[in-house]
Amino acid sequence: EPLPGPMAHTATFCFGDLNYRLSLSNLEVRWRVASADWRQLLFSDQLVQQLSGEPGSAFEGFTEAEVHFRPTYKFDIGTNTYDASEKQRTPAWTDRVLWAGDARSLLYDACLNTITSDHKPVKALFEIALPAACDVDEQDEGPST
């Protein structure tokens, strides 16, 4: 008998640096970040496009909560300034939290005060209704007399 896949559970989570980028120029991304225009930026986000795309995509069946925070990559370490090096990497939401199944997102945010990396970590909080292990009537009441 085959083992159940990850989608056979109440909820399945995938999170970390998923490395998806924005398909806009560096200049346009930085301009939209300065205006806090997340909605327009998200239209060009590769992961958002994949989540709403064709069946069979890498994250088919997964959901991401609404993003209401600035892109979490690439910062100059020790600062809250986007990459000012010669490479001038384009900001992006590379760090993500996705879920599939019976879960309700309560919080999805970036930890913008973290300055020890070129990424800002993201955090999420979910409510999950788990089935009871057994009904109260079925619980062991001790040895029979």
Residue pairs with C-beta under 8 A, 6 or more apart in sequence:
6 12
7 61
7 100
7 101
9 101
10 101
10 102
10 103
10 128
10 129
10 130
10 131
11 99
11 100
11 101
11 102
11 103
11 126
11 128
12 62
12 99
12 100
12 101
13 97
13 98
13 99
13 103
13 126
14 59
14 62
14 97
14 98
14 99
15 96
15 97
15 98
15 122
15 124
16 95
16 96
17 73
17 94
17 95
17 119
18 47
18 94
18 95
18 96
18 98
19 94
20 45
20 46
20 47
20 50
20 92
20 93
20 94
20 96
21 45
21 46
21 90
21 92
21 94
22 29
22 41
22 44
22 45
22 46
22 71
22 90
22 91
22 92
22 93
23 44
23 46
24 32
24 41
24 44
24 90
25 90
26 88
26 89
26 90
29 41
29 71
29 90
29 91
29 92
30 82
30 90
30 91
32 40
32 41
33 41
33 70
33 71
33 82
33 91
36 70
38 67
38 68
38 69
38 70
41 71
42 48
42 67
45 92
45 93
47 59
47 64
47 93
47 96
48 64
50 57
50 58
50 59
51 57
51 59
51 62
51 63
51 64
51 98
59 98
61 100
62 98
62 99
62 100
63 98
63 99
63 100
64 96
64 97
64 98
64 108
65 97
65 105
65 108
65 124
66 108
67 93
67 108
68 108
68 109
69 109
69 110
69 112
69 122
70 91
70 110
70 112
71 91
71 92
71 93
72 92
72 93
72 94
72 95
72 110
72 119
72 120
72 121
72 122
73 89
73 91
73 92
73 93
73 94
73 95
73 118
73 119
73 120
74 82
74 83
74 89
74 90
74 91
74 92
74 118
74 119
75 81
75 82
75 83
75 115
75 117
75 118
75 119
75 120
76 82
76 83
76 84
76 85
76 118
77 115
77 116
77 117
77 118
78 115
78 116
79 115
80 112
80 115
82 89
82 91
83 89
83 91
83 118
94 119
95 110
95 119
95 120
95 121
95 122
96 122
97 108
97 122
97 123
97 124
99 105
99 126
102 128
102 129
103 126
103 127
103 128
104 126
104 127
104 128
105 124
105 125
105 126
106 125
106 126
106 127
107 123
107 124
107 125
108 122
108 123
108 124
109 122
109 123
109 124
110 120
110 121
110 122
110 123
111 120
111 121
111 122
111 123
112 120
114 120
114 121
